[in-house]
Amino acid sequence: MTTNIKSLTQRPAWKALAAHHKKIQKKHLRQLFAADPQRGERLTVEAAGLYLDYSKNRITDRTLKLLVQLAKESDLSRRIAAMFSGEKINVTENRAVLHVALRAPKGASILVDGKNVVPEVHAVLDKMAEFSNRVRNGEWKGHTGKRIRNVINIGIGGSDLGPVMAYEALKHYSERSLTFRFVSNVDGIDFVEATRNLDPAETLFIVSSKTFITLETMTNAQSARDWLLNGLGGDRKAVARHFVAVSTNSEKVSAFGIDTANVRLLGLGRRTLLDGFGHRSFDDAGGWTGQFLCAAQRLSRGGRAFPHRAVREKSAGAHGAFIGLEQ
């Protein structure tokens, strides 16, 4: 995407924000609440079951208006439209940024190189839901015939923090008969503690690595493989029943012993959709696939609308238009 927009620090709104910051940087929250007793109600927004309260930040109506002005000067609306249309806005890698495709409804169309990627997204989401449900209801059995009762995600960076965040956020709806743990630290104590009281015959590992060569992740994955085989008599066939992967490297996954049918990726030949997604995946805790996606779609629609309305009057409520959430 080419643009003739001035650099960020040279834009008028940025300079105005810098001057504004000098005026309010020493103001205490007590002063802000005393001058505006309703800010605790106004400076909030709610959408799709999420509640955001930003009243307890050193921020005023003037701050918000300047931020919206900066967004306009940055041509944010056009850039958002480019993202939703599948344009290759990741200029460093010449790729589309397709996180919105993960949240798109089945009937939507997001074109990448002339191809609608949404049907492929939903095909993979359906497979994810089907596999997750098989684990939850006990249909997916381990190598010895026991049902899976423990799930351990192995990853690092976003491949660890993303699943952890999703699990913590949706823990209330999770299947409480299952144990969920996460391993990211290459220090072996992390893995030892995660598996301390678990039965290998009842444990499923999810190896999250787009390339399947990440040093920390593969070191922990190998430790998990050794732990499993030691606990199950060394039968290498057990790996296929106790490991699944989130990756784009089918060759490496297969060499590890994982059945490629249990690799969660979105294929477009040699270049996969997972490349465009930047390796963000989620698990629909409690079988909430439809509701989770509906909420995500609503947030995406709100974000796409930004900033179609000016920040609303004080009496109208919070600044939903500013952060792109529909009220």
Buried (B, 14 or more C-beta within 10 A) or exposed (E): EEEEEEEEEEBEBBEBBEEBEEEBEEEEEEEBBEEBEEBEEBBBBBBBEEEBEBBEEBBBBEBBBBBBBBBBBBBBBEBBEBBBBBBBBBEEEEBBBBBBBBBBEEEBEBEBEEEBBBEBBBEBBEEBBEBBBEBBEEEBBBBBEBBBBBBBBBBBBBBBEBBBEBBEEBEEBBBEEBBBBBBBBBEEEBBEEBBEEBBBBBBBBBBBBBEBEBEBBBBBBEBBBEBBBEBBEEEEEBBBBBBBBBBBBBEBBBEBBBBEEBBBBBBBEEEBBBBBBBBBBBBBBBBBBEBBBBBBBBBBBBBBBBBEEEBBEEEEBBBBBBBBBBE
